[in-house]
Amino acid sequence: MEKLGIKGSFGQLTRFEWGLWLCSLAVVTGSFLLAPNTDYLNLATSLIGVTGLIFLAKGMMLGQIVTIIFSFLYSLVAYFYHYYGEVITYACMTLPMAVVAFVQWTRNPYKDSGEVAVAKVSARQMMIMSLLAVVVTVLFYHILHLLSTPNLLVSTISITTSFVAVYLTALRSPLYALAYALNDVVLVVLWVLATIEDSSYAPMIACFVMFLINDIYGYINWKRMQKRQSEN
């Protein structure tokens, strides 16, 4: 895969993608400024997260690199609120899987375009993923229960959707974005519940609302990539 670098990666963004990225930054920053007693770690994490998504939507390597950074920072934010499910998900699953995806994307470039080659998921791969998702869900439900994790059911669902999303990302499937979109909905609910107790977490709601919008666009763009690559 061609190494575009940070400057080159930004240069590949379309006008719409620039607008989506800047709008995401503005919404997240605005919600941070409006929330009382806010934590700058929350703001930094959110801004890094929405930045990574626009490059994931482009199928570009920078997206995986930023996802690794985001996973680490988001784990810290979740830890401070005692959302151990999110800590475990991002520190022990999303981050390592992002590294795996980074390797897979590096090995499977699409010509010299700077984007990854889109792949189709086989029925066998879907079956394996489904079985693993069940195992992960049951296992982590009991772990989170032992840790007295707040909002246990929602946290468990978040782990399931996150696992499916990162698995599909490593497989280079457009379906990864739909799985992440579902996870975004779950996380919006999770952080709404947190914000009810502490309003300083309101920016995290705005963060995942923008994540949802970016992931929907990611699915649309990956389908375009898939069609363009198959035609060529």
FIROTOR-379892 format. One line per 4 residues: number of its first residue (from 1); their letters; for each residue x, y, z of C-alpha. Coordinates in Angstrom, 1 decimal, decimal comma. Layout:
REM residues N
NUM) A) X Y Z; ... $
REM end
This chain:
REM residues 232
1) MEKL) 0,0 0,0 0,0; 1,3 3,4 -0,9; 2,4 5,4 2,2; 0,7 8,7 1,7 $
5) GIKG) 1,7 10,2 5,1; -0,5 12,6 7,1; -0,3 15,4 4,6; -1,0 13,1 1,6 $
9) SFGQ) -3,9 11,4 3,4; -5,6 14,7 4,0; -5,0 15,6 0,4; -7,1 12,6 -0,6 $
13) LTRF) -10,2 13,9 1,1; -13,1 15,2 -1,0; -14,9 18,5 -0,3; -17,7 16,5 1,3 $
17) EWGL) -15,3 14,6 3,5; -13,6 17,8 4,6; -17,0 19,2 5,5; -18,0 16,1 7,4 $
21) WLCS) -14,7 16,0 9,3; -14,8 19,8 10,2; -18,5 19,5 11,1; -17,7 16,6 13,4 $
25) LAVV) -14,9 18,6 15,1; -17,1 21,6 15,5; -20,0 19,5 17,1; -17,7 17,7 19,5 $
29) TGSF) -15,8 20,9 20,5; -19,1 22,9 20,9; -20,6 20,2 23,2; -17,4 20,3 25,2 $
33) LLAP) -17,5 24,1 25,7; -21,2 23,9 26,7; -20,8 21,2 29,3; -19,8 22,1 32,8 $
37) NTDY) -16,7 20,7 34,6; -15,4 19,1 31,4; -12,3 17,0 31,1; -9,9 17,8 28,3 $
41) LNLA) -9,1 14,1 27,9; -12,7 13,6 26,8; -12,3 16,3 24,2; -9,0 15,1 22,9 $
45) TSLI) -10,3 11,5 22,7; -13,4 12,6 20,8; -11,5 14,7 18,3; -9,0 12,0 17,6 $
49) GVTG) -11,9 9,5 17,2; -13,8 11,4 14,6; -10,6 12,1 12,8; -9,8 8,4 12,6 $
53) LIFL) -13,2 7,6 11,2; -12,9 9,8 8,1; -9,8 7,9 7,1; -11,3 4,5 7,9 $
57) AKGM) -14,1 5,5 5,6; -11,5 6,1 2,9; -9,9 2,7 3,5; -6,7 4,5 4,3 $
61) MLGQ) -3,9 3,2 6,7; -3,9 6,4 8,7; -7,4 5,5 9,9; -6,0 2,3 11,6 $
65) IVTI) -3,2 4,2 13,2; -5,5 6,8 14,7; -7,9 4,0 15,8; -5,1 2,5 17,9 $
69) IFSF) -4,4 5,9 19,6; -8,2 6,5 20,1; -8,6 3,0 21,7; -6,0 3,7 24,3 $
73) LYSL) -7,3 7,2 25,2; -11,0 6,0 25,2; -10,0 3,2 27,6; -8,7 5,8 30,0 $
77) VAYF) -11,9 7,8 29,8; -14,1 4,7 30,4; -11,8 3,7 33,3; -12,4 6,9 35,1 $
81) YHYY) -16,1 6,4 35,0; -15,8 2,7 35,9; -17,2 1,5 32,6; -15,0 -1,5 32,8 $
85) GEVI) -16,7 -3,1 29,9; -15,5 -0,3 27,6; -12,0 -0,5 29,1; -11,8 -4,2 28,4 $
89) TYAC) -13,4 -3,8 25,0; -11,0 -1,1 23,7; -7,8 -1,9 25,6; -8,0 -5,7 25,2 $
93) MTLP) -9,9 -6,1 22,0; -10,3 -3,1 19,8; -6,7 -1,9 20,2; -5,1 -5,3 19,5 $
97) MAVV) -7,6 -5,9 16,6; -6,7 -2,5 15,2; -3,1 -3,7 15,1; -4,1 -6,9 13,4 $
101) AFVQ) -6,2 -4,9 10,9; -3,2 -2,6 10,3; -1,1 -5,6 9,3; -3,9 -7,0 7,1 $
105) WTRN) -4,5 -3,7 5,4; -0,7 -3,3 4,8; -0,6 -6,8 3,1; -3,7 -6,2 1,0 $
109) PYKD) -3,4 -2,8 -0,8; -5,4 -1,9 -3,8; -2,8 -1,2 -6,5; -1,1 2,2 -5,7 $
113) SGEV) -4,2 4,0 -4,7; -3,4 4,4 -1,0; -6,5 2,5 -0,1; -7,1 -1,1 1,1 $
117) AVAK) -8,4 -3,8 -1,2; -12,1 -4,5 -0,2; -12,9 -8,1 0,4; -16,1 -10,2 0,5 $
121) VSAR) -16,8 -12,1 3,7; -17,5 -15,8 3,1; -20,3 -17,8 4,8; -17,7 -19,7 6,7 $
125) QMMI) -16,1 -16,5 8,0; -19,6 -15,2 9,1; -20,3 -18,5 10,9; -16,9 -18,4 12,8 $
129) MSLL) -17,5 -14,7 13,7; -21,0 -15,4 15,0; -19,8 -18,3 17,2; -17,0 -16,2 18,6 $
133) AVVV) -19,3 -13,3 19,2; -21,6 -15,6 21,4; -18,5 -16,8 23,3; -17,2 -13,3 23,8 $
137) TVLF) -20,7 -12,0 24,9; -21,2 -14,8 27,5; -17,7 -14,6 28,8; -17,6 -10,8 29,2 $
141) YHIL) -21,1 -10,6 30,7; -19,8 -12,7 33,7; -16,6 -10,7 33,9; -18,4 -7,4 33,9 $
145) HLLS) -20,9 -8,7 36,5; -18,1 -9,6 38,8; -16,6 -6,1 38,4; -20,0 -4,5 39,3 $
149) TPNL) -20,0 -2,6 36,0; -22,6 0,1 35,7; -25,4 -0,4 33,1; -24,3 -4,1 32,7 $
153) LVST) -26,6 -5,1 29,9; -25,8 -2,1 27,7; -22,1 -2,5 28,4; -22,3 -6,2 27,4 $
157) ISIT) -24,1 -5,3 24,1; -21,4 -2,8 23,4; -18,7 -5,5 23,7; -20,6 -7,8 21,3 $
161) TSFV) -21,1 -5,0 18,6; -17,5 -3,9 19,0; -16,2 -7,4 18,6; -18,2 -7,9 15,4 $
165) AVYL) -17,0 -4,5 14,1; -13,3 -5,0 14,6; -13,5 -8,6 13,3; -15,1 -7,3 10,0 $
169) TALR) -12,6 -4,5 9,9; -9,7 -7,0 9,9; -11,6 -8,9 7,1; -11,7 -5,7 5,1 $
173) SPLY) -15,5 -5,9 4,6; -17,8 -2,9 4,1; -20,0 -4,4 6,8; -17,5 -3,2 9,4 $
177) ALAY) -19,1 0,2 9,2; -22,6 -1,0 9,8; -21,4 -3,0 12,9; -19,7 0,2 14,2 $
181) ALND) -22,8 2,2 13,5; -24,8 -0,2 15,7; -22,1 0,0 18,3; -22,4 3,8 18,1 $
185) VVLV) -26,1 3,7 19,0; -25,3 1,5 22,0; -22,6 3,9 23,1; -24,8 6,9 22,8 $
189) VLWV) -27,2 5,1 25,2; -24,3 4,2 27,5; -23,0 7,8 27,8; -26,5 9,3 28,1 $
193) LATI) -26,8 7,1 31,2; -23,4 8,4 32,4; -24,3 12,0 31,7; -27,5 11,7 33,8 $
197) EDSS) -25,1 11,3 36,8; -22,3 13,6 35,6; -23,0 16,2 33,0; -19,3 16,5 32,1 $
201) YAPM) -19,7 13,4 30,0; -22,1 15,1 27,6; -19,3 15,6 25,0; -19,1 11,8 24,7 $
205) IACF) -22,7 11,7 23,5; -21,9 14,2 20,8; -18,8 12,2 20,0; -20,7 9,0 19,3 $
209) VMFL) -23,5 10,8 17,5; -20,9 12,0 15,0; -19,3 8,6 15,0; -22,7 7,2 13,9 $
213) INDI) -22,9 9,7 11,0; -19,3 9,0 10,0; -19,8 5,2 10,1; -22,9 5,5 7,9 $
217) YGYI) -20,8 7,4 5,4; -18,1 4,9 5,8; -20,4 2,1 4,7; -21,6 4,1 1,7 $
221) NWKR) -18,0 4,9 0,6; -16,7 1,3 1,1; -19,5 0,1 -1,2; -18,3 2,6 -3,8 $
225) MQKR) -14,8 1,4 -3,3; -15,9 -2,2 -3,7; -17,8 -1,5 -6,9; -14,9 0,6 -8,4 $
229) QSEN) -12,3 -2,0 -7,5; -14,4 -4,9 -8,9; -14,9 -3,0 -12,2; -11,2 -2,4 -12,5 $
REM end
